[in-house]
Structure formats: C-alpha cells, structure tokens
C-alpha cells in the first residue's frame, strides 16, 4: 500500500574513501553487491516494499554508473505518481558549493522537498545493508508525536565505540548523544531498559522528520551534518524519540565490512537473505542466461547469472554476473564482481575479461571487468595488512583488484 504522506531522501554519500579502490570509478552506493545487486538497491527496495514511492537520491561524486543504474532499474510507470529521482549536486544562484555534509545536502534541495507536499521525510543512508519495514518506524514517530525520530539498534560494549550512541530516558526521549564514545564517557551514556549484553543504543543514521520541522531546522541551523551537528543541537529543543530495530543491520562502508557481508551471503542460512519473496531486494532486470558450470567443485558459493566456469574449485565465494573462470583455477574466500560485458572480439596478445587457467585467488575482491591471466596467484603472499600498489591494493589483509585492471600471466601478489 502506498503512503503518499512520506518522502524518502537517500544520501548518496561522499567520496567513499573507506571503500576505495571500489569507489575509484563509481559512487559508494553504486558498488556491486551480492553478485548482481548494487548497494543502492537496498534502501530503494526497503522504500518500495514499505509503500514509499516518492524517492530522491542525492548524489555528488563519481555519479555516472549510479545514475545509469537507477534510471535503467527504477521506472515506476506512467500510471504511478511515485518516482525515483536523482538530485545531483549543482551550482545555483543561491549556492555555488558542493554538499558539505548530510544536512547540507538536504538543505540544498529543500525546494524540491517542499514541492512534494509530503507530511513526513525519511532520511536514509546509501551504504547500509538491512531489511526494514519503514511503516513501523513511521508509526512510532506519529504515535509519539515526535519532531524527529531516530532508528537505533542496541549494541554491545565492544561495538559501541564505533557508532554514535544515543541515551534515552524512561519516556524514550533522547537526552544525550555522543559520537564514538569510549571509556568513562561510554559508561555514562547507557540507556534504561536494555539487556546487559547490549546496553547501548547506536544510531543507524536513519531519521524521520516531520517535514515542516525539517524545513525550519535547516533554515535556522546552518550546520553541515545531521549526526554530528543537527541532532545533538536539537536535543532539549525538539521532541526527539527513538525506534529500536532488532533485525540484521550492517554498515558496509569499509572494505572489511563489505567483504565479510558478501561472504555471509554464501552460507546456507545467511543472516541477511536475498530470498525473501515478501520483501525482496530489487535490481536491474538483465536478459542473461543461466550460468554454465563444467566439472567444478563448489562449496558455499553464491553464483549470479551468465557465468562460464570450467574445471575449477570455488569455496566460500560470491561470483558476480558474466564471470568467466578458466580451468584448474582455485578461488577461496573471494568476492568476484564479474563483468559488464562479454568480450566479443579479442585483440591479439591481449587478455580477455575474466580469470585465466591455473590461478589461485584467496581472500580477495576482484572488481568488474578485470583481466587476469594464466598462472596468476593472488594470495597476499607478503602478509601485508594495508598496501597501495599500481595494480592492486590491500585493505585489512584483503587484496583488492580495481575495476578494468589487467594482471599479466604468472603474476604473484
């Protein structure tokens, strides 16, 4: 059921430096995920499944692939009043600057927000993995007569220092907020009524504003960011409440978090499933045939469409669309993103898109359209934790081969 009273605003993020080099040529929400999806598909799908079909996506950096994906995927139809529109950073007579933060990005687009006449505005991040019915969140906001509502997740002490932590009173009103507290500060910001194993409330970076309140705040307060500035400065002035979320939620804005969240999908009972028919994750519809597998051994593998794999061993891996893997190759603990196209005319003495023969690849992310020759070993042989090279990068011990990279025969990484 559609909810015409709600406008969703999805923040496309900044430079995405924590996900570099996957963001070298694309915006963070456009990074491929789960074999055939992109990260932006998660918040958009949550919106559509919740009946929120008025959606703005705010973008700024490396936007081409993100724009192309959104426009080729989310066409809601001429008989639908809903939309998924992109609002890219632009110079205007009133403002000549780029987006300076989450709040500033929304502020620069207030004229479009006003035009929708939505009573409520939900602000979402473009780099989180979760499945949420936003109507439950909205009901909490309405029933509490709140000006601002914040979705929170109870977390343990060891996780709390990684998040912004909110403290509420017995009436569920926010009375304190600290960004990544630790030590004595962390102990002072526990909330009542939470179990001892998860005594802290972490902000998920998801907000619902009564739209007129949002407009008033952003006109009066010139601060750049919601989490760092707007929310803390509004405590005690406005009615701010929380909505507790108990389901799976991951911030996949770092290489390590992104890598492990992908590999979790390969389990028989993944903590986040892509097979929920009542609350699906949507993506671009492609006319690809099924994958062709010849004499392979696969274990805990998520395999996308249009792949050609022969006589290889694959364990604990996500294999993206149009992946070509030649014989006698071993892949373990890897995210292979696949390709945007098949090579139709191979130039003499050049490698084709895909992975060659007799390769060993472990603990790696291979971005799209990579050309990996024969007898290549990608194993982080020097056991480095972080490294920047010309053909590869290492983050948290994970080797990342950037998009369009060519790795010649017999290379050892």
N, C-alpha and C positions, 0 to 999 in steps of 0.2 A: 504494500500500500504506500502510495506517495505521500510525502509530508512537505507541502508547499510552504510551510512556515519556517523552513530551515535552509540556510545557505551553507554549503561546505567550502572551506578555503584550505587547500592543501599547499603547504610550503615546500617549494622545490629544493630548498637548501642552498648553501653557499658553494664554495669551491670544491667541497668534498675531499679535503686534503687527507683526512683519516682513511679514506678508501682509495687513495692514489696507489698504484697507477691505473686502477679500474676506471677512475674518473679522468684519466688523461685526455680522452676524446669525447667524453659524454658527461651529462649531469648525473649526480648521485642517484636520483630516482629512476634513471634510465638503465642502470646496471642490470644485466640479465641475472635471473634468479630461478632456481628450481628447474633448470633445463629448458623451459620455454616461456617463462614469465619475465617481467621486469618489476623492480621493487615498487614502482608507482602503481602497479596493478592492485596491490594490497589495500591501500586506503580508498582507492576509487571503488573497488569491489565491495568493501565494507559499506561505503556510502550507498551504492546502488542496492545492495541487499537489505539495507535499512530503510529503503524508500526515499532516500535523499538524492534527488536527481538534478539539483542545481549546484554545480560544482565549478569552482575556479581553481586552477593550478597556477601558482605563482612561480615563475622561472627567471633565471638570470645567467648562469654560467653553462657553456657547452650545451646549448639547448636543442640543437638540430635533431638529434636522434630521439630525444624525449618528445619534441613537438610532433615528429613524424609518427611515432608510436601512438600517441594519444589521438591524433586526428585519423589514423587508419584503424583504430580499435573502437573508440567510443563514439559512435554515431547513433544517437538515441532515436532518430527518426523524425519525420516531418509532422507526425501526428502526436508528438510528445512535447510538452512545454519545457522539459528538462534540457540540460546542456552540460557538457564538459568542455569548458573554455580555458584557454591559456592566456594568462596575463603576464607578458614578459616585461622585464624592467625596461623603462623607456624614459627618455628626456621629455619633459613638458615645460610649458611656460612657468608653471608653479614650482617644478622641481627638476634640477639638472643632474641629480646624484643617482648612483646605484642604490639598491636596497642595502641599508646599513645594519639590518637585523630583522628578526621575525616581526616585531611590532611595526618597524618602519616599512617593511614590505606591504603589510596590510594597510597601513596609513596611506601609502601612495596609491592605493586602489580603492579608497573609501567611496569615490564617486560611483564606481561600478557596484559596490556593495549596496549602496543606497538605492540604486535603480531596481534591485531585485525585490525590494519591499519585504524581505524575509524578517520575521519577528526575532528569530534566533540565528546566530552564526557559530558554527563549529570550526575550530582551527585545528588542523591535523598536520602531522609531520609526514614527510615523504620517504623516510628511511627506517620505518619500524615494521616488524613482522608480527602480526596478531590478527585475530578474528573477533570482531566486536559488533554487537547489535547496538547502534548508537541511540536507538529509541529508548533503551533502558537508561542510558546516560541522560538523555533529554528529559525523561520523566523525573529523574532525580532533581534536575535543575528546576523544572516547573513546580514540582511539589514542594520544594524548599524555598520557593520564591527568591531564588538567588539572582544576583547580578552577574556573577562569574562562577562557573563550576569547573573543577579540575579533576580529570580522571587520574587515579592513583593506584599503585599496586603495592601491597605490603611486601617488604623485603627484609632479609636477614641483615645482621650487623656487618658481615663481611662484604656485602654488596652495597650497603648504604652510602659509603663514601664515593661511589661512582655516580650518584644521582643528586638531583635537587630534592631535598627532604622537606616535607610539609608537616607541621604539627597542628592538630585539630583539638578542639575542646569537646566536652560531652555532648554538645549540640551539633557536632560535625561542622562547625565553622572554623575556617583556617585562622590561626592566631600567630603563626610563625612560619618562616620559610628560610632555608639555608641551602646554598649551592655547594654540594660535595663536602659536607661537614665531616670532621674526624675527631677522635679523642673525646675530651670532655664536652666539646660542642655537640658532638653526636649524641652523647648520653642525655644531654639537656633537651633534646627535641623529639623524644618518644611521644607517641600518641596513646590516649586511653583506649581500652577495649580491644587491643590487638594481642594475638597469641605471643608468648615469649620468644618463639623461634623467628617470628617476623614482626618485630615491634616498631618498625619504621615505615612511613608512607612515602614512597618515591613518586615524584611527578612523572607521568608518562608523556608530558608535552602535548596533551590533548585538552583543549579548552572549549567550553560553551559559554558564549556571551549573549545576554540579551542585546540585540543588535544596537539599540539606541544607547545602551551603556558603552558598548564598544566604540561607537562613534564619538561619544562625549569624552571618553578616556583618551583616545588617540588625538583628539583636537586639543585637549588641555595638557596632555603629557607628551613631551617630545622625545622621550626615551626610546632607544632603538630596539629593545628586546623584551619579549613577554616574560620569560623565565627569570632573567637577571634583573629587570627593572620594573615593568608594569605590574606584575603580580605582587612582588614584595611591597611596592609603594602603594598598592591599593588595599593592603591589609589594614583593617580598622576603619577604613573609609567606606568600603563597599561590603555587601554581603557575599562572601566567598565560601563555597562549600566544596566537599569532595565527593567523588563517586568511586567506590572501591571496585576494582576489576580483579577477578581471581583467575582468569584464564592465562593461556600462553602469551607471552609478550617478550620480544627481543629487540633491542636497539642493534641493528646490523650495519651501523655506520663505520665500523672498523674492519680491517682485513680479517683479523682473527674471528670476530663475531660473525661476519658474513660467511666465512669459510665453514665454521662449525654449524651454523644454522642450516646451510646447504646440506652438509653431510648428515645432519639429523633426519633429513627427509628420506634417506635411503633405508632407514630401519623399517621393520615390518609393522611396527606400531609407533610411527613418528609422533613426537609431542605436538607438532603442527602438521595437520593433514591437508593435502591438496585434493582429497576425495570426498569432501563434504558437499553432497548434491543440493542440500537445502541452503547452504551458504557458500557458494563456490567462489573461487578466485578466477576472474575473467582475464583474458588477454587477447591478443590479435589472433584472428582465425586465419590459418595458413592452409593452403592446399598441398600438404605434404603427405606422401605415402607413409605406410608403416616402416619401421626400421628393419633392416635385413642383417641378420646375425648368422655367421657361418662358423661352426665348430669352435665356439668360445666357451670359456668358463667365467660365469658372472656370479658374484655374491654381494648382496646388499647394494644393488645398483639401481639408480633411477635413470631410465632411458627415455629420451624425448623422441620426437618424430624425425623421419627422414635420414636416419643414420645408416652407415655401411661399415660393419665391423667384422673382421675375419681372423680366426685362429689366434685369439688374444685372451688374456686373463685380466679381468677387471674386478676389483674388490673395493667396496665402500666408496662409491664414486657417483657423481652426478654427470651424466653425459647429455649435453645440450643438442639442439636441433642441428641437423645436417653434419653431424660429426663423422669424419672418415678416419678409421683406425686400421692400419695395415697389419699383416700377420706377425705373430710372435712378439707382440708388444705386451708389456705388463704395466697396468695402471692401478695404483692403490692410494686411497685417501686423497682423491683429487676432485676438483670441480672443472670439468671441461665444458666451456661455454658453446662450442660448436662454431657455426659459420652463418653468414648472411646469404651465401650463395654457393652453388657448386661450380667448380672450375670446368668450363666447357671447352676452352682452348688453352691447353698447357703450352707455354712458351718453352722452347728447347733449353735445357740446362737450368730450369727453374723448378723449385719445389711446388707441389700442389698444396692447396689448403687442406689441412688435416695432419695426422700423425703417421709417420713412416713405419718401416719394418724394424723389428728387433730393438724397440725402445723400452726404457724403464723410466717411469714417471711416478714419483711418490711425493705426497704432501705438497701439492702444487695447485695453482689456479692457472688454467690456460685460457686466456681471453679469446674472443671471437677472431676468426679468420687467420689464426696463427698457422704458419707453415713450418712444420717440424720434420726434419729429415730422418734418414735411417740411422740406426745405432746411436741414437741420442740418449743420454742419461741425465735426467733432471731429478736430483735427489738431495740437493743442498749438501754436497759431499764435504764441504768445509765447515759444516755445522754452524753457520752464522745465524744470528738472530735477526739482524737488520742489515741490509746492504742495498746500495743503489748502483746498478750497472748500466751498460748501454743496451743490452738485450733482455735483461731481467732485473727484478727487484726481489728482495726478501723482507718480509714483514712477520715478526713473531715466529720466525723459523719456517714460514710458508713461502715457497718460491712462486712468484707471480710473473707470468709471461704476458706482456701487454698485447693489446689488440694489434693485428696486422704484422706482428713480429715474425721474422724469418730466422729459424735456428738451423744452421747447416748440419750436414751429416757428421756423425762421430763427435758432436759437441758434448762435453761433460759439464754440468752445472751442479 
